[in-house]
């Protein structure tokens, strides 16, 4: 069951970096070079396996000349792995 939750989380689309890169006719390699990051790091962002921090997301928006909101999937994400209703004090 743990593997299913990991797969669901990995498949959850949170960012649109890959889409915006394509719209701007830019590549993962180009973005990695501009940010001074490893190609594998940017690739994980593009597949939504990992997410960039907000400062990096802001830099990506600047490099691609887009509003930072264009890099995020709109709407309320559904992440089944977490229960936000439980009160943990």
Order of alpha helices (4+ residues) and beta strands (2+ residues): alpha-alpha-alpha-alpha-alpha
